[in-house]
Amino acid sequence: MAILALKTTRRARSTSLESDPALAKSKVSIFFGRLALLIVILITLFPIYWMFRTAFSNNRAMFGEPLNLLPVDFTFGPLRRVLGLSTTAEALAEGGSGASINFAQYMLNSIMTCTLITVLQVTFSAMAAYAFALLNWRGRDKVFSVFLIALMVPGIFTLLPNFILVKDAGLLNTIVGIALPSMFMTPFAIFFLRQFFLGVNRSIIEAAVIDGANLWRIFRTIVVPLAWPQIITLAILQFIQYWNDYLWPFLIGQTEQSKLLTVGLGIFKSQTPQGNPDWAGLMAGALVSAVPIFILLLVFGRRIVGSIQSSGVK
């Protein structure tokens, strides 16, 4: 009976597909859409997998099997080299670099710098966005237009002036010197938050004004709680951006107490005493340096998606 019922169901489905070409076309479109999505996901995730594969490979053996998709001669040697836990002889035996970097210090410097920039930048940008979106003052739109123009200016144009300012202020080789040009506000951060603040219900603010709330209290108790998902999203985006920054930290921080992780990894690559770079060690360093970013995305990933979805709903 069960077999007969199954055959009957299959015949009914095939009959419905034949009688309804639109339904059959829709199913084909869904199939190819999912297939295309799967291909995009694989292409996106493959570099991350390749980083894992290289980070646990023997650097010397890896050059003999460059197309092997699995770790070649699986070893924790690259991680040990980057963290300074292996001797020079052990590193050279695996075809790695005999040099090491102060990984823990550079990681701490990066966390301190990016946290300082993110916290201050998001705080001041939220205040500026509040003023541009919800306060009425003379010349508001003209000033905001200047900020929009600043979005079009490449960062390389301000590199030399910022360097001279930091040097004249005596902040070379300091965490504050690295963070200074970006830690107050950026046009992108202001624009990002302003667009959400424009959608805040004005009746809520008017009711708060009637109750005697001042501008600071309205910002702190109404606007910020409503925009909390967007603020977290902006903070994560900015943290990731400055975590990956290389050129500016390289120019400003040249001491052990001010070098960031990106600069340290560049030094590790350049110190290879052999002909080939220590790719396994370099990928191990990149893997460890990506751990804070992975943690942020795992913890706040849902909030990012939620903020993007809610930003399109009025």
N, C-alpha and C positions, 0 to 999 in steps of 0.2 A: 504493500500500500504506500509506503514511504517513497519507494522508487517511482511509482506511478504518479504520485503527487509532485515529485521533483520534475519529472518529465513534462507534466502538464504546466507547471510554473514556467519552465524554460520556453515551451512553445508559446505561452501567453506573452512572455517578454519579447520574443523574436517577432511575434505578430504585431505587437504594439510598436516596435521600432520600425517595422516595414510600413505600417499604416501611418506613422507619424515621422516623416523625414526630418522635421525640425528638431524633434527630440533626439534622434540619432546624431544629427549634426552637433547638437549641444553637448552630447556625451563625448564626441570626438574632440571638440574644442576644449572641454574640461581636461581630457586626458593629455592632450599636447600642452595645455597650459601648465599642468602639474609637472609634466616632464621637463618643460623649459625652466620652471622654478627649481626643480631638483638639480638641473645642470648649473644654474646660477649659484645655488648653495654650495655645490661641490667646488666650483671655481673659486668662490670666496673663501672657503675653509681650507683649500689645499695648501696655500702658503703657510697657514698656521700649523697644519700637520707636518709640512716639510721642515719647519723650524724645530718641532719636537723630534722628528726623525734625525736631523743633523745634530741636535744637541746631545743625543745619546749614542753617537757613532764615534768610532775610532777615526781620528782625523787622517792618519796615514792610510788605513785600509779603505777609507771612503773614496779616495781618488781612484782606486782600482775598480770600484763598482758605483760609478756616479749615478746610474739610473735605477739602482735598487730602491724600491719604495719602503723597505724596512730598515731600521737602524743597522748599520754595517758594523759587525763586531761590537755588539752592545756593551757600553761602558758608561760609568759615571765620571770618567776622567775629565771631560770638558767642564762639567759643573765644578769639580774640585779645582780645576785650574783657575776658573774665573773667581771663585771664592778664596783663592790663595791657600788651599788645603793640600796641594800636591807639590812635590819637590820639582826642581828643574829637570832632574834626570827622568822622573816619571812623565813629565810633560813632553819632553823631547822624544821619549820612547814611543809615544802615541802620535808623533808627528805634530804635536801642538806647540804653542808658544812657551818658552821658558820664562816669560815675563808674567807678572800678576799685577792686579790693580787693587786699590783699597775699596773693594766693592761695597762694604757696609757703610763706609763714610760717604761715598758718592750717593748711595741709595737714600741715606738720611738727609743729605743736602737737597736732593731732588724732592723728597717729600715735604721738607720744610719750605722750600721755595715755592712749589706749586700750591701748597696749602695757603701760604701767605698771599700769593697773587689771587687765588680763587676766592678766598673769604672777603678780602678787601674790595676786589673788583666787583663781585656780585652785590655786595652791600651798597657801594656808592652808585653802581649802575642802576640798581633798583630805585634809589632815591631820585636819580636823574630821570629815569623813565616815568616815575610817578609825577614829577613836575611837568614833563612834556605831555603826558597823556591826560591828567586829571586836574591840573591847575591852570587857571587862566591868567596869563601875564603878557605884557606887551613884548612883541618880538619873539614869541615862543616858536612859531612855525619857521621863522627865518633862522633862528639859532639851530633848530633841528635840521634844517636843510644843510647847514654847514657840517653837522655831524654825518649826514648822508654822503656829502662830498668826500669826507675823510675816509669813508669806506672804500672809495675808489683809489686811494693813494696806496701804492705798494709799500710794504713795510721796509723794503731795502732803502727807500728814500730817506727815512728817518733814522737809519742805523747810525750814521756818522754823527749827526747832531746829538742823538741820545748818548752816544759814547763820550762825546766831549763834555756833556753836562754831568754824566756820572763821574768822569775823571776829575773835573773841576770841583765836584762835591766831595772828593776823597773817598768814594765808595767802590773803587776798583777792588776786585778779589773779595767781595762781600756778598752775602745772600741778599741783603737789601738792595745793593747795586744791580743785581740781576733782576730783581722783582720790580724795581722802581718804575720803569717806563709803562708797565702794564697793570700795576696793582691798584690803581684808582678807578679807572673806567676805560672802556673801549667803545667805539661807535657801534660795533656789532652787538655787544651786550645790552646797550641802551635800546637799540632798535628792537632786539629780540623781546625784551620785557615790555617795551612800550606798546607793541602790537597786541599783547594780551591785556594790558591795563586799559586799553581803549574799549574793550568789551565788558569791563566791570559795570555792573548795574548802578547807574547814577542815583537811583532812588535810595539805595542803601547808604551812600555817602551823604545825601541830603538829610536823611533821617538822623545820621550821626551828628551832623552839624546842628540840627535842631536840638539834639540832646546835650549840646555844649562841648562836643569833642573838637579838639584843635587838629591842625593838619598833621602833626606828628603822631597823635593818637590814632587818627584815621588810617594813616600809613601802616602803623605797627599792628593794630588790632583788626583791621578789615582787609586792606589791600594785600599785605604780605600773606596772611593765611589763605586768601583766595588764590593767590598766585604761587603757592608753595610748590606744586609739581613742576611748574615752569622754571622756578628759581633753582630747584634741584637739577633739572635738565641742563640749564645754562651752566651751573657749577661743574657738572660732570664734563660737558663739552669743553669748557675752558681748562679744566684740570688736565684732560687728555692732550689738548693742544700744547700747553706749556710743558707737559711731561715729555713730549716728543721734540721740543725745541732744541736746536743744536748751535746755530751760528751765534746768537746773542750770548748765551752762557759761555761759549768758547772764547768770545772776545773779552768778557768781563771777569770770568772766574778762572784763574790760572794757578791757584794754590790748592792744597789738599782739602782745606776747610771750605772752599767755595766751588770746587768742580762738581758738576752735575753728572748723572749717570750716563747720559748720552755722550758727553765729552769723554768720560772714562772709557766707554766702549770703543770710541774712536782711537784713543791712545792705545788700548789693548790690541787693536788691529794693526796699528802702525809699528808696534814693538816686536812683531814676529821676526825672530832672527833667521828664519829659513826663507826659501824662495816662495813658498805658498803661504797665504794667510791661514791662520788657525780658524777656519770656518766653523768647526765644531764648537770651539770655545766661544767664538763670537755669537753663535746661535744660542748657546747655553746662557750667555749673558743677556741676550735679548729676551729669552724665555723668562728668566728670573725678573727682569725689569718690567715685563708685561704682567706679572702677577697682580700688582695693585690695580691695574686697569681691569683685569678680569674680575677681581673682587667687586669693584665699583659697578660693573655692568651686571653681575649676578645679583647684587643687593638692590640696585636701583633700576634695573632694566624695565620692570613693569611700570614704574613711575614715568620713565622716559616715554614709553609707548602711550601711556595714559595722557600725558601732557600734550603730546602731538595730536592725539585724537580729540581732546577737549578744546584745543586751540581752533579747531574748525567748526565748533558748535557754538552758536550764539543763543 
